[in-house]
């Protein structure tokens, strides 16, 4: 961009085609849109009026055309000074088409595949996570259809209903399993493999709906080591159902993983020791999947709730609002009605949920120890 833009009414500026724009998100008392540069990963928030303008910078409409649309939407016209500020901001961030790449004396050093130390760290497992996930997605594409996935989902729900009806026996068998070290190691190995599938399922689901995968690796916090799959841009997907599908894919894979073991257990005599081992696997595996759907950070259920409600940082903003409400009710009342409702409901609901989980643990102990 030139330092002196002159009269901008005839300009037809264009945003870079790879720039990502989010749907409207509630953040605190404001509605914002996120703007992300996928090249350097930078991301910033703009208000609805700025988003209205930025989203129309397609190289076809002139700024005068956009001014007319803006006036019809917001009841006021823009002056050159406003365009100078907006285009200057986008130009300084190199978000406009034709922007020169940032100057650099040397190409950036590649990110090391291993970070951290022996007790806490991570290692990148593939050089190009997006391409690797893309190949996996292509192989699985025939199964990623509603005609296949919906019946499998129904089977998973039926399995969970049957297991819930037999939860007391499952709990006793799991307690028995914890006294059999060899069998217990085998069960936890299978559960660890299920977490691998969980993470890859997020990546495959993201690729299926137009997202990208930034990294696949192994993260450890000794004595625990788990796989991870970082999906870069699914919060910028336009359709809410696609965001929810990516978030739910991991738990769905966990339940699918259990289906053959459930059928095996149902075919065995309850007195068979293998039946008891499978009971432990099914109970622990079901907990692994279902707990991950709880709307508490950093679980997938919390991320899904944020996408469903179009809210950013729900837990943080709920806590901030509730603290403000206790200190200064007048200032808290300035929040929009939707924000007051959502933040109050989440703050109270999450507290109730935590108490319910604690009560469930007590009930589980009773199932194990009370004859």
GUMI-750237 format. One line per field, with one value per residue (C-alpha): residue number from 1; x, y, z; residue in one letter. Coordinates in steps of 0.5 Angstrom, whole numbers, padded with zeros to 4 digits. Layout:
# GUMI-750237
pos <- c(NUM,...)
x <- c(X,...)
y <- c(Y,...)
z <- c(Z,...)
code <- c(A,...)
***
This chain:
# GUMI-750237
pos <- c(1,2,3,4,5,6,7,8,9,10,11,12,13,14,15,16,17,18,19,20,21,22,23,24,25,26,27,28,29,30,31,32,33,34,35,36,37,38,39,40,41,42,43,44,45,46,47,48,49,50,51,52,53,54,55,56,57,58,59,60,61,62,63,64,65,66,67,68,69,70,71,72,73,74,75,76,77,78,79,80,81,82,83,84,85,86,87,88,89,90,91,92,93,94,95,96,97,98,99,100,101,102,103,104,105,106,107,108,109,110,111,112,113,114,115,116,117,118,119,120,121,122,123,124,125,126,127,128,129,130,131,132,133,134,135,136,137,138,139,140,141,142,143,144,145,146,147,148,149,150,151,152,153,154,155,156,157,158,159,160,161,162,163,164,165,166,167,168,169,170,171,172,173,174,175,176,177,178,179,180,181,182,183,184,185,186,187,188,189,190,191,192,193,194,195,196,197,198,199,200,201,202,203,204,205,206,207,208,209,210,211,212,213,214,215,216,217,218,219,220,221,222,223,224,225,226,227,228,229,230,231,232,233,234,235,236,237,238,239,240,241,242,243,244,245,246,247,248,249,250,251,252,253,254,255,256,257,258,259,260,261,262,263,264,265,266,267,268,269,270,271,272,273,274,275,276,277,278,279,280,281,282,283,284,285,286,287,288,289,290,291,292,293,294,295,296,297,298,299,300,301,302,303,304,305,306,307,308,309,310,311,312,313,314,315,316,317,318,319,320,321,322,323,324,325,326,327,328,329,330,331,332,333,334,335,336,337,338,339,340,341,342,343,344,345,346,347,348,349,350,351,352,353,354,355,356,357,358,359,360,361,362,363,364,365,366,367,368,369,370,371)
x <- c(0000,0002,0003,-0001,-0008,-0011,-0018,-0020,-0027,-0025,-0020,-0022,-0018,-0017,-0016,-0011,-0015,-0012,-0014,-0019,-0025,-0029,-0036,-0039,-0037,-0039,-0033,-0034,-0039,-0037,-0039,-0032,-0030,-0023,-0018,-0012,-0006,-0005,0002,0005,-0001,-0002,-0009,-0013,-0020,-0025,-0032,-0038,-0037,-0030,-0031,-0037,-0032,-0026,-0031,-0032,-0025,-0026,-0022,-0029,-0033,-0030,-0029,-0035,-0039,-0038,-0039,-0046,-0047,-0045,-0049,-0055,-0053,-0051,-0054,-0048,-0043,-0035,-0030,-0023,-0020,-0023,-0021,-0014,-0014,-0017,-0013,-0007,-0008,-0009,-0003,0002,0000,0001,-0006,-0008,-0007,0000,0003,0010,0013,0016,0023,0028,0036,0035,0029,0027,0030,0025,0022,0026,0022,0023,0022,0022,0026,0025,0020,0015,0016,0013,0016,0013,0012,0011,0014,0007,0001,-0004,-0001,-0001,-0008,-0010,-0008,-0011,-0018,-0017,-0017,-0023,-0027,-0032,-0034,-0035,-0042,-0048,-0051,-0045,-0044,-0051,-0052,-0045,-0047,-0054,-0050,-0045,-0051,-0055,-0048,-0048,-0055,-0054,-0047,-0051,-0056,-0051,-0046,-0046,-0043,-0038,-0036,-0034,-0031,-0027,-0025,-0023,-0019,-0015,-0012,-0009,-0003,-0002,-0009,-0009,-0003,-0007,-0013,-0009,-0005,-0012,-0014,-0008,-0009,-0016,-0013,-0009,-0015,-0018,-0013,-0013,-0020,-0020,-0015,-0019,-0026,-0023,-0020,-0027,-0030,-0025,-0020,-0013,-0008,-0002,0002,0001,0006,0007,0006,0009,0008,0011,0009,0003,0005,-0001,-0002,-0004,-0007,-0007,-0013,-0011,-0017,-0023,-0026,-0026,-0031,-0037,-0042,-0043,-0045,-0038,-0034,-0038,-0037,-0029,-0030,-0034,-0030,-0025,-0030,-0034,-0028,-0027,-0034,-0033,-0026,-0030,-0036,-0032,-0030,-0037,-0040,-0034,-0036,-0044,-0042,-0038,-0040,-0040,-0036,-0030,-0025,-0024,-0031,-0029,-0023,-0027,-0032,-0026,-0024,-0031,-0033,-0026,-0027,-0034,-0031,-0026,-0030,-0036,-0032,-0029,-0035,-0037,-0037,-0031,-0024,-0020,-0025,-0028,-0034,-0032,-0030,-0036,-0040,-0037,-0038,-0045,-0046,-0041,-0038,-0030,-0027,-0033,-0030,-0026,-0031,-0036,-0032,-0030,-0037,-0039,-0034,-0036,-0043,-0041,-0037,-0040,-0047,-0048,-0042,-0045,-0051,-0048,-0047,-0052,-0058,-0055,-0048,-0051,-0055,-0050,-0045,-0049,-0052,-0045,-0042,-0048,-0048,-0041,-0041,-0047,-0043,-0037,-0041,-0045,-0038,-0036,-0043,-0042,-0035,-0038,-0043,-0038,-0034,-0041,-0042,-0035,-0035,-0042,-0045)
y <- c(0000,0007,0012,0017,0013,0019,0018,0011,0011,0008,0003,-0005,-0008,-0015,-0019,-0025,-0031,-0035,-0031,-0034,-0030,-0033,-0033,-0028,-0030,-0027,-0025,-0021,-0016,-0015,-0019,-0020,-0024,-0027,-0025,-0030,-0031,-0038,-0037,-0034,-0036,-0029,-0028,-0021,-0020,-0014,-0012,-0013,-0006,-0008,-0015,-0012,-0008,-0014,-0019,-0015,-0014,-0019,-0014,-0014,-0009,-0002,0002,0006,0000,-0002,0004,0004,-0003,-0001,0005,0001,-0004,0001,0008,0012,0013,0012,0017,0017,0017,0011,0007,0010,0007,0000,-0001,0001,-0004,-0009,-0007,-0007,-0014,-0016,-0019,-0015,-0019,-0017,-0015,-0016,-0022,-0020,-0018,-0023,-0024,-0031,-0036,-0038,-0044,-0050,-0052,-0058,-0064,-0065,-0060,-0060,-0065,-0072,-0071,-0066,-0065,-0067,-0070,-0069,-0075,-0073,-0068,-0066,-0067,-0065,-0069,-0075,-0074,-0073,-0079,-0083,-0079,-0081,-0088,-0088,-0083,-0089,-0090,-0082,-0082,-0081,-0088,-0091,-0087,-0086,-0094,-0094,-0088,-0092,-0098,-0094,-0091,-0098,-0101,-0095,-0096,-0104,-0103,-0097,-0102,-0107,-0102,-0105,-0112,-0108,-0104,-0110,-0113,-0107,-0107,-0115,-0113,-0108,-0113,-0117,-0113,-0117,-0116,-0109,-0107,-0110,-0106,-0100,-0101,-0102,-0095,-0092,-0094,-0092,-0085,-0085,-0086,-0081,-0076,-0078,-0078,-0071,-0070,-0074,-0070,-0064,-0066,-0068,-0061,-0057,-0056,-0057,-0061,-0057,-0062,-0070,-0072,-0075,-0071,-0073,-0071,-0077,-0082,-0081,-0080,-0079,-0077,-0071,-0068,-0060,-0058,-0051,-0048,-0051,-0045,-0042,-0046,-0043,-0049,-0050,-0057,-0058,-0055,-0060,-0066,-0065,-0064,-0070,-0075,-0077,-0079,-0083,-0086,-0089,-0092,-0095,-0098,-0101,-0104,-0111,-0112,-0111,-0116,-0121,-0120,-0121,-0128,-0130,-0134,-0129,-0134,-0133,-0129,-0126,-0123,-0120,-0117,-0114,-0111,-0107,-0105,-0103,-0099,-0095,-0094,-0091,-0087,-0085,-0083,-0080,-0076,-0072,-0070,-0066,-0058,-0057,-0054,-0057,-0063,-0063,-0062,-0055,-0054,-0056,-0052,-0046,-0047,-0049,-0042,-0038,-0036,-0035,-0037,-0039,-0041,-0035,-0030,-0033,-0033,-0025,-0024,-0027,-0024,-0017,-0018,-0019,-0013,-0008,-0010,-0004,-0005,-0012,-0010,-0007,-0014,-0015,-0020,-0026,-0025,-0025,-0031,-0035,-0033,-0034,-0041,-0043,-0041,-0044,-0050,-0052,-0052,-0056,-0061,-0061,-0063,-0068,-0071,-0072,-0075,-0080,-0082,-0083,-0087,-0091,-0093,-0095,-0100,-0103,-0103,-0104,-0111)
z <- c(0000,-0002,0004,0001,-0002,-0004,-0006,-0005,-0007,-0014,-0011,-0011,-0005,-0005,0002,0001,-0001,0004,0010,0015,0018,0023,0024,0030,0037,0043,0048,0054,0053,0045,0039,0035,0029,0028,0023,0022,0017,0016,0014,0020,0025,0027,0029,0032,0033,0030,0031,0027,0023,0021,0019,0015,0011,0011,0008,0002,0000,-0006,-0011,-0015,-0011,-0010,-0004,-0006,-0007,0000,0002,0000,0003,0009,0009,0008,0014,0019,0017,0016,0010,0011,0010,0007,0013,0016,0009,0010,0017,0015,0009,0013,0018,0013,0009,0015,0017,0010,0009,0002,-0004,-0007,-0001,-0001,0004,0010,0010,0013,0012,0012,0012,0019,0022,0022,0029,0032,0032,0040,0045,0053,0057,0060,0065,0060,0053,0046,0039,0032,0029,0022,0018,0014,0019,0014,0008,0012,0015,0008,0006,0011,0010,0003,0005,0009,0005,0003,0010,0012,0009,0013,0011,0014,0020,0023,0024,0027,0032,0033,0035,0040,0043,0044,0047,0052,0054,0055,0059,0063,0065,0068,0071,0078,0075,0070,0077,0080,0075,0074,0081,0080,0074,0078,0082,0076,0074,0067,0065,0067,0063,0057,0058,0059,0052,0049,0052,0050,0042,0043,0045,0038,0034,0038,0036,0029,0028,0030,0024,0019,0021,0020,0013,0011,0012,0010,0016,0016,0021,0023,0027,0030,0035,0042,0049,0055,0062,0066,0067,0062,0055,0050,0042,0040,0033,0033,0028,0026,0023,0024,0029,0022,0019,0017,0018,0026,0025,0021,0028,0032,0028,0028,0036,0037,0032,0038,0043,0037,0035,0042,0042,0036,0038,0044,0039,0038,0045,0047,0042,0045,0052,0050,0047,0053,0060,0065,0069,0064,0066,0060,0061,0067,0063,0058,0063,0065,0058,0057,0063,0063,0055,0056,0061,0057,0051,0055,0060,0054,0052,0059,0058,0062,0060,0056,0054,0047,0050,0052,0045,0042,0047,0045,0038,0039,0042,0038,0044,0045,0052,0055,0062,0063,0061,0065,0071,0069,0069,0075,0079,0076,0078,0085,0086,0081,0079,0075,0071,0070,0068,0062,0059,0053,0055,0052,0055,0062,0061,0058,0063,0069,0066,0065,0071,0075,0071,0071,0079,0079,0074,0078,0084,0081,0078,0086,0088,0082,0085,0091,0088,0084,0091,0094,0088,0089,0097,0099,0098)
code <- c(X,X,X,X,X,X,X,X,X,X,X,X,X,X,X,X,X,X,X,X,X,X,X,X,X,X,X,X,X,X,X,X,X,X,X,X,X,X,X,X,X,X,X,X,X,X,X,X,X,X,X,X,X,X,X,X,X,X,X,X,X,X,X,X,X,X,X,X,X,X,X,X,X,X,X,X,X,X,X,X,X,X,X,X,X,X,X,X,X,X,X,X,X,X,X,X,X,X,X,X,X,X,X,X,X,X,X,X,X,X,X,X,X,X,X,X,X,X,X,X,X,X,X,X,X,X,X,X,X,X,X,X,X,X,X,X,X,X,X,X,X,X,X,X,X,X,X,X,X,X,X,X,X,X,X,X,X,X,X,X,X,X,X,X,X,X,X,X,X,X,X,X,X,X,X,X,X,X,X,X,X,X,X,X,X,X,X,X,X,X,X,X,X,X,X,X,X,X,X,X,X,X,X,X,X,X,X,X,X,X,X,X,X,X,X,X,X,X,X,X,X,X,X,X,X,X,X,X,X,X,X,X,X,X,X,X,X,X,X,X,X,X,X,X,X,X,X,X,X,X,X,X,X,X,X,X,X,X,X,X,X,X,X,X,X,X,X,X,X,X,X,X,X,X,X,X,X,X,X,X,X,X,X,X,X,X,X,X,X,X,X,X,X,X,X,X,X,X,X,X,X,X,X,X,X,X,X,X,X,X,X,X,X,X,X,X,X,X,X,X,X,X,X,X,X,X,X,X,X,X,X,X,X,X,X,X,X,X,X,X,X,X,X,X,X,X,X,X,X,X,X,X,X,X,X,X,X,X,X,X,X,X,X,X,X,X,X,X,X,X,X)
***
